[in-house]
Amino acid sequence: MLRPLVAVAVAAASAVTSPATAAPAHTAPDQAQHLTALVRGMSLEQKVGQLFVTYLHGQSPDEAHPGNLRDFGVATPAEVVAKFQPGGVVYFNNSSYDNIDTPRQIAALSNGLRRASRIPPAIATDQEMGIVTRIGAPATQFPGNMALGAGRSAENAERAARITARELRAMGITQNFAPDADVNSNPANPVIGVRSYSSDPALTAELTAAQVRGYQGRFLAQHTVSATAKHFPGHGDTDTDSHSTLPTVDRTEAEWSEVDAPPFRAAIAAGVDSVMTAHIQMPKIDPSGEPATLSKPALDLLRENLGYDGVVITDSLAMAGVRQLHSDAEIPVLALKAGVDQLLMPVNLELAVNSVLAAVRSGELSERRVDRSVLRILRMKVLRGMITSPPADVDAVDSAVGPAEHLAAAEAITDRTVTAVRNDAGVLPLAAKPTAALVTGWGETTTRTLAGVLGGTALPTGSAPTQAQVAAAVQAAGNADVVVVLTNGLSRQPAQQTLLTSLLATGKPVIAVAVQNPYDVAHTAAPTWLATYSYGAVSMEALARVITGEVGPVGKLPVEVPGPTPYPFGHGLEW
């Protein structure tokens, strides 16, 4: 079956003439005919396989891993793909799955998984940048969405996505589960926050569209990846995390249309290949209590209201938000009934596949309904060259990932994201590079990175400094000519506030820096506050350049900051 399927796919690919920014529904007649023929040539099992995107265990296609035996009944990643023929796989860099080491290793893994499948799977990861980054250095690093929101440059957002796409594709990755299109309208949001560009729908929409263009390219090319706008209908107004519970968003449809919909409209207008659902309840849109992933009224907002006919993929089906009301066997079938096309990371892939097969064979789901999703998935693969493009060049990948010109672009983009919120004492910019800087506060790696750039001393104190750590920092400040205090979650951590106020009492020049959510800046009387929205090395290097006056701050708050000392959207000092 392999050769006929690929031959038809090649014919479908040759029929593609429209730019990648065209909406997925805009399929050339010849392409539609070839794709229909491709689907007709597939067995039901092959079709159902395309509906799933799975995780894997291991870093090599032929690596025997006990996790694969436990979860899939076969030993190696290649055997998992050969057994289930999934429509996609997703890479992670954590202890649970551990697929990522070096660019060369990733490229070899991608090539091996392609060889194992009749139709090459979409190979995906979550390279949002910022706090959700699966592939670290030497891949080029950017500071993440909210930092880009502070930079206010659609051109820079597009450029960052274009660079990320080229490097992902060099490693054989063909789909990025980005950009995050959520409008972070709730400062207490524990799962979105700086993953969002802004609390402003218009700014979020502008930068979402820019990054879709950057990831997917303005025309078809082998240096692009499929973008995925997430998390529909919008996860920005939650105060709980759908990884661990089922959040509720109490918006009416009119409120949703005004606040949450604009970024998804913009992504669709930019031709986004896929949209990811959120495991959230919206009782004023669907009173049944179903999470949006399983809710036809919620997904009708996407299909009917916004007119989207591209691939709809669920967020992970292992998350608690989607598993509270139904069994793991029921969830895939309910998602497909609601309007989803692809099912991401079911807890038990074999159970999920068999549940969909049984639903088709019993008539609960029609095969025609399955065909419609498979056509969308294959159309995406053809548009992005996933089926016909050559394998990753393992020998060239090291030079393609993190070249000097990409790193320089990341530096220039990040320099425009640092926001000066307060400079009441006129401490900044420093008159000269400090000779004895103390960098203390949140983040073991982050404090050491900044101290290294400034040529100073690092004294990390964690997220909840003890009295002994505060005392040690105060003592160390006695030998410093400037003290930089990094905060993360200070508004919810009284111990971080104690650290900062204790250091202010020493009389030393103190620079407070919110290295994640900017909401920290409203919660102490520190006269000098900066916000970076990211604690990665690229942001700490930009921060050092602002502190020493090498570059001036130009970032503007992309969110309104409430609190005892509030700041409006758009606030930012310059010098």
N, C-alpha and C positions, 0 to 999 in steps of 0.2 A: 504493500500500500504506500510505502514511503515515496517512491519515485513519481507515481501519478499525482500525489498530493502536492509535492513540491513543484512539479511541472505546471500544474494549474496555478499555483501561487505565483510562479515567475510570470505567467501570462497576465495575472491580475496586477502584479507590480508594474509591468510594462504599460498597462493601461492608465496608470495614474498620471494625470497631467496637471492637476490643480495644485496651487501652493498649499503648504502645510497649514497656513493660517485659515484656510477655508473650513467651515463647520464640517464635522465628520459626516453629516448627512449628505453633503455635496459629493456624491460618488459618481465618477464618470460612468456612462452606460456600459462600456466594455468592461470596466473593472467590476461593476456590479454583477455582470453576467459570469465573469470568471470566478468571482467569489462564491456565487450561488452554486456553480458547478463544483467548487471545492467542498462546500458543505454537503452537497448531495453525495459526494464520494466518501464521506466519513461515516463510520459506524456510530451508533448511539453512544457507545462507550467513549469513542474519541471526542464526540461533541461534548459530552458531559465533562470530560477531562479538561477541555478548554475553559470551562466555567470556574475553575479553581486556581488559586495562586497559593502556593505552599511555602513554608519555611523548610529548611534542611539543616542537618548537622554535619559540620566538617568543612575543611578548607580545600580539599582536593576532590575531584569527581570520583576518584577511586579509593578514597579514604574510608576504611571500615570504621563506623562509629556506633557505639552502643545506643545512642539516642535514636538513630535511624532504625535499628532493630526494634527498639521499644515502640516507636511511634508509627512505623511504616511496614515493619515486617521484613525489611531488606537492609543490607549493611551500609551501602555507599550512597552518596548523593546521586550519582549517575543511575544507580539501580532504582532509586525512588522515582526519578523522572521517567525511566524506561517502564516502570510498572504502572504509573498513574497517568502518564502523558499530560501533565497539567498545562494549563494555558500560561502559567507564569510561576516564577519562583521569586523569593525575596531574601535579600542578604541582610544579616545583622552582625554586629561586632560585640555581642555580649556573651557572657558565660553560658547562656542557655543554648545558643545556636553556633556562634563562633565561626563565621564564614570569611572573615576579613583579616588579612595580615598585610601583604604588600601589593602594589599594583600588578606586578608580574603574576603573583599567586592568584589574584582575583581574575585576571584575564584568562589564565589557564583553567580555572574553575568554570568560568562562563563558557569557554569553548567546549569543555567536556560535557556540560549539561546540554548544550546545543546538539552535540553529536548523539546524545542518548535519546533524542525525541524525534518523532516523525515530523512534527511541525515545531520549529524552535520556540521555546517558551519566551515570553517577555521576561527579562531579567531585571528585577526592580530592587530599589533600596530607598531609604528615607534620608536623602541628602538635602535636608532643608537648609542646612548651615545654621550656625549659632548653637543653641542647646540641643538640637536634634541633628547630629552629624554622625553618620555611620563610618565614613572613611576619613580618617585624619591625615595629617602630613605623612608623606610628601604631597598628597593631593592639595590643591590650592584651597585655602580656608577663607571664608567670608564671615562677617559677624552676625548674620541672621536677619530676619525680616524687620523687626522693630528698629534695628539700627538703620536699615535701608529706609524705613519710614522717617527716621530723624534726618537722614540725608536729603530727602525730598527730591531725588533724581530718578525719574523713570529710565533715563539712559543708563545710569549706573546699575539699576536693578536688572535691566535687560542684559547688560554686559556681564554681570556676575553670573547670571543663569547660563549665558552662552558659554562662558569658560567652564562652569561646572558640567554642562552637558558634554562638551568636547572631552573632558577628562573621564567622565563616566563611560562614554561610548568607547574610549580607548581601552577601558578595562572590560568591555563586553557587556556593560550594563545598558539596557535599552529603555528603561522607564524609571522616572524619579517620582516618588510619592511626594511631590511638592509642585506648586507653592501652597502654603497654608493661606487660605482665603478668608479665614475667620476675622470678623471685626471684634476686637477685644473691648467690648463695651462694659465689661464687668471687671473692675480692678482686683476683685477677689478671686478671679479665675485661676484655679490651681494647675491647669493643664495646657492652656493656650498662652496667655501672657505675651512674652517677647517673641513667640512663634508667629504672632500676628504683626502686620505692618503698622496697625494704627487702630484707634477707637473711632476714626472718621471713615465712614463708608466710601466717600469719594476718593480719598487718598489710598485706601486699601484696594479699591477697584483699579485705580491707575497702576499701582505697582504689581498687582496680581496679573493684569494683562501684559505688562512689560516682561515679567518673568516667564509667563507662558510663551511669549514670542522668543525669549532668549533660549529656553530649553528646547523648543521645537523648531526654531529657525523660521525664517520667512519663506523659505522654499525647502523642498525635500533635500536632505543631505545626510551623509553617513556620520556626521558629527553631532547629530541631534538625538534627543531622547523624548519619549512621550511624557508630557507633564500631567500632573494629577491635582486638580483643585480640590481642597478639602477644608473643612468637614461639613458637607451639606446636610441640612439646610443652614448650618451656622452654629459653631460651638463656642462663640465668644461671650455669651451671656450666662455661662454656668458658674456656679460656685462649688461644684464637686467634680470629680474626675471620673470619666466614663470607663477608665481602666478598672476601677474598683467599685463603681456603683452606677445607677441609671439616673443621670441628671435630668432636670426639668427646665425647659425654657418657656416662660409664660407669655409668649408673644402672640398677638393676633396676626392674621395674614397681612393686614395692612402694615403693621409694625415690622414684620419680617421683610416685606417688600421694600420698606424704606431703609432699614438698617442692615440686614444680613444678605439680602439678595444682590445688591450692586456688584460686589466682587465676582460672584458667580456669573452674573450677566456679562461682565467684562471678560471673564475667562472664556466663556462660550463664544463671544464675539471674536476673540483672538484665536479661536479654533482649538481649544483645549481637547486633548485626546481622551482624557478620562476625568471623572469626578468621583471622589470618595465620600461615602455617607458617614454620618455621625450616629453614635448610639445615644441619642437624647430623646426624651419625650417632649412633644409640643401639644399639650392638651387642647389648646384653642384651635389647633389645626386638625388634630386627630384625637378625639376624646377617648378612643379605645385604650390609650395608655401604651400602645406599642412604640418601641423605639423607632426613630426615623428610618433606620436600616430595614425594618420590617413593615413599614407603614406605606400603603399605597397613597393615601392622601398627601403624605409628606413628599413622596417621590413624584407624585403628579405635579407638585410645584416645579420640579426640575424638568420633567418630560413635557408637561402641558403648558404651564405658566411661562417657563423660560425657553421652551421649544428645543430642548437638548436631545439629540439622538446619538450621542457618542456612548462610550463605555462607562457604565456606572459600576464601581467596585465598592464593596463594603470596607469599613474599617475592620480590624482584626476580629474574627469571630471567637477568639479566645478571651476577649475582654468581658468583664462582668456586666457592663452596660447592656449587652445584647443577650446575655444568658440567664437573666433573672426570671423571665416569664415563660421560657420554652426550653425544651430539651435540645441537645446538640444534634439530634436527628431531625427535629422539626425546623430548626433555624434556616438551613440552606433553602428548603422548599418555600418557606414563608418569604424569604428575601427575594427569590426569583418571582414569586407571585406579586410582590410589591413593585417590581420593576428593575431590580438589580440585574447586572449581567455577570459579574465575577464575584467570587466568594473568597475572601482573604483569610488564610490561616485558620481553617477550622481546627478545633481541638483534636478531632479524630478524622483524618482525611478519608480513610476507607469507609467509615460510617457515613460521612457526609456524601461521598460519591454514591454509595449504595442507596441512600435515602432519595437522592434526586432520580436515580435510575428507576427505583421502585415507584416514585410519583409519576414518572412518565409512563411506565408500563401499566399502571393502574388507571391512567386517565386523569389523575389529579392535576398534572401538568401536561400540556400538549407538547409533542415533539416540535411542532411549529414554533411554539414559544421558545424552546431551547434554541432552535435554528436562528431565531431573530437575535438572540444574544451572541451566538457564535459568529454570525455575520459581522456584528459590531466589533467583536474582538479581533477577527481576522482582518477586517478593514483597517483597524488601528495598526496591526502588525505590518500590513502591506504599506500603509502610509509612511511608517517609520523605518521601513527596510529591515524589519526584524527577521524576515524569512529568507530574504535573498542576499543580504549584505554579507561580505566575507567575515570570517572569524576575527577576533581580536588579534592583533599582531603582538605576540608575547615578547618578541625581541625589541620592539619599538616602544613598548608601553612606558618604560621608565623615562624616556625623553619626552613623552607626550603628557605625562602627569606632573604638574608642578614646575613647568619651565619658568625661566626668569621673567619672561614678559607677563605671564599669568600672576606671578607673585607681586610684581610691580603694580599691576592693575588692582589687585586686592588691597595693597597698601594705600593706593590713591583713593579708592572707594571708601575704605574704612576711615581714613583721615577726615572725611566729610560727615561722619556719623556721630562723633563725640559732641555731647551737648553740655554747655556751661549753664547751669541752672542758677547758681548764686556765686557771687564773688565780692561779698560785702566788705571784706577786709583788704581787698586789693592784693591778695597773695599771688594771684596768677596774672600773667605768666611769671615764673620765677626769673629773677634778674640774671641768674647764672645756674648752670647745672649743679644740683646739690652734690656736696662732697660726702655727706653722711645721712642719706635718706633712710628712714625707717618705713617699711611697707608692712602693715599688719591688717588683721581682720579676716574676712571670709576667704577661703580657698587656698589649700596647700599649694597646688601648682600655680594658681593665679598670682598669689603674693610673691612667689619665688620668680615667676616670669617677669613681673613688673620690677621687682627689686634688681633683677639682673640687668634689665635695660637701663635703669636709673643708676646702676652702680652702687646700690645700697644694700641694706640688710632686711631680710624677710623674717617676720615673726607671725606665722599664721595662728589664728585663734579659733577657727571654725565658726559654725553657725550659731553656737550658744556659748560664748566665752565664759569660763569659770572665773571666780574671784582671783584665783592665783594667776590665771592668764592675763587678766586685766592689769593686775599689779605688775606683772613682768613687762607688759607693754608700756606702762607708765614709766617704769624704771629705764627701759631701753630708750624711751623718748628723750631722756635727759642728755643722751649723747648724740642726738640727731639734730640736723639743721632744718629738716622738714619731715613731717609725718603724713603718710598717705594711709587712710583707713578705707579698706574695701568692704562694702556691705552687700548682703544678698538676703532679702527678706527681713530687713531691719524693722519694718513696720509691724511685723508679727513676733519679733524677737527682742524682748526687753534687754537681754544681756548684750546684744550688739549695740543698743542705744547706750547702755552703761559704759561700754568700752569707748565709744566715741566721745561721750560727755567727759569721761575721766581724762582722756587725752587732750581735750580742749582746755581742761583746767590746768594743764601743765604750762600754758602760755606759749608753747611752741606753735609755729605755723602748721595748721592741720588742714589737709585736703581730704574731704569725704567723697567717695566715689560709689555710686550704685552700679554694680557690675551685672545686674540682670534687670528685674523690673524697676522702672524709674520711680515707682511710688514711694520708695524709701526717702526721697529727698524732702518730703513734707513733714517728717516726723522727728526732727531734732533742730536745735538752734545753731547748728554748725554754719559758720558764715561763708564757707566755701564748699560748693557741691558741684560735682560733675556726674554725668550719666553716660555709660557706654553701651548698655543693653546687651552686652555679651562679655564673657570672661575668658574668651579664647586668646591665644597669643597675639593674633593679628590686632585685636582690640586693645590689648595691653600695650603693644608697641605704639599704636596711635595715641593712646592716653598719655604715654610718656612724652610724645612729641608735643602734645598740647600743654602739658605741665611745664615743660622746659621752654616753651615758646617757639619751637621749631615750626609748628603750624598753629594757626588760629582756629578756635572752635567755630563751626558753622551749623552744627546740628540743631534742630528745633524739636521740642517735645512733640511726639506723634500721638500722644494721649493726653487727656486732661488728668492732672494729678490732684486727687482730693486729699484732705487731711488737715491737721492743725495749721500748716502753712501751705495752702494750696497753690498750684500753678496752672495756668490755662494751657490748653492745646496751642501749640505754636510758639511757646515761650522758649527763648534761648539767647544768651548773651554772646556777643562777638567782640573780639579785639584783634 
